């Protein structure tokens, strides 16, 4: 009977150990390909996180950090000169990809700039066509 109790406890501890969280881990890397190291998380860690920072001053100037975390606030912040996206997930190896919302933000920014140029161009063409009305 004692053996059965100890076997049950040992089995439970083994199952907990077997199902602990594991995440990809890296710090401030220029590419997602550099973030393939695996880290076994502490028991208090419940999330795998990916933080991607994009600076708009330099082309392709982005950094990726991945880690285990006890808490996670999934969000997106755009400061104008840079964007920071945090992605959270709760199962092993779920943080393999980068945070996609930063890429989306850059696309929206580019489309906004193109639309502005198009509007200015239309205004200049209209002004040129109607210049004789003002002279």
C-alpha positions, -999 to 999 in steps of 0.1 A, spaced: 0 0 0 28 24 8 46 15 -24 14 24 -44 11 58 -27 48 66 -34 44 54 -70 14 76 -75 32 106 -61 63 99 -82 42 94 -113 24 127 -107 56 146 -103 70 129 -135 39 139 -155 42 175 -143 79 175 -153 71 160 -187 44 187 -194 63 218 -183 64 247 -208 93 250 -233 98 281 -255 122 294 -281 146 319 -265 167 347 -279 175 383 -270 176 413 -295 183 392 -326 181 407 -361 163 376 -376 138 350 -365 163 324 -378 186 334 -349 159 325 -324 159 287 -325 174 280 -291 150 262 -268 146 269 -232 127 249 -206 107 274 -186 104 277 -148 73 263 -132 60 298 -126 63 307 -163 29 303 -181 36 320 -214 60 320 -243 65 355 -257 78 371 -288 86 408 -288 94 424 -322 107 459 -325 109 478 -358 128 511 -361 117 531 -392 150 551 -394 169 522 -411 156 497 -437 150 463 -422 161 475 -387 142 451 -365 149 431 -334 133 400 -321 133 387 -285 117 355 -273 114 341 -238 94 323 -211 73 346 -189 50 343 -159 26 369 -173 22 385 -207 4 415 -220 -2 409 -258 -2 444 -274 10 466 -301 26 501 -297 35 525 -325 56 555 -314 59 569 -350 97 562 -352 93 526 -341 68 498 -335 68 472 -307 46 441 -310 42 415 -282 27 382 -289 18 357 -261 10 320 -263 6 292 -238 19 259 -252 54 246 -258 72 259 -289 43 282 -298 65 313 -302 83 300 -333 71 328 -356 77 366 -353 51 391 -341 32 397 -374 14 429 -363 46 450 -368 48 439 -404 11 449 -409 18 483 -393 46 490 -417 24 481 -446 -4 504 -434 23 532 -430 35 527 -466 0 527 -480 -8 559 -461 23 576 -475 14 564 -511 -21 577 -507 -8 611 -495 15 614 -525 -14 604 -548 -36 631 -533 -9 658 -536 -2 648 -572 -40 651 -580 -41 685 -564 -11 697 -584 -26 685 -616 -59 702 -608 -42 734 -599 -21 734 -631 -53 728 -652 -72 756 -636 -43 781 -632 -57 802 -660 -88 809 -640 -67 826 -613 -45 846 -637 
